[in-house]
């Protein structure tokens, strides 16, 4: 199976190895936990159904992940905040960009999250470029969360992938104000998609300097830490 995955990746053009890559594994049995763990350890991947997803995160994404995780840990030191931590939901294996667990998973779940079915986080954050397949892959998590009736708060953050359209902050010293929702998904980045809980509708926010969004869990996401 590793040889097949490696050959599939080698056959891709350089521009295809951006954002996220899908490798179909329908010809292989994936019910062996040891094989699933070995796949994750080798490729830092997600397994959803019969598909393997490998994310290629650039510097911008990694920096945002760090800033968000640091903000969440500062907000509530009792939360268990992780970047790219394996979890299991509906028999699928995920790696949320940033996850907040209100109750720390057990030692066994933290050591072998797939074998011991580490639960998904209470707050699930995905950062994605505003183009497919990165965008569609991030948004597919919303359908899965709703499908499995998990009471997860989901935040999707869309960022630009080519030209940076974000202007400089002209008033970096002022107090931030609550962001105002928009009636539909913005066409241009940056923006946020917020699913408050499994029974809620999606709410969209354009991201601008000196604004913030207060989540259901009480965490206040300062947009400046993303836009910086």
Secondary structure, DSSP 8 states (H G I E B T S, - for coil): -HHHHHHHHHTS-GGGSSEEEEEE-TTS----HHHHHHHHHHH-EEEETTEEEEEE--HHHHHHHHHHHHHHHHH-TTSEEEEEEEEEETTEEEEEEEEEESS---HHHHHSTTTTT----SEEEEEEESSTTHHHHHHHHHHHHHHTT---EEEEEEE-SSS------S-TTS--EE--EESS--SSSSEEEEE-STTS--EEEE--TTEEEE-TTS-EEETHHHH-
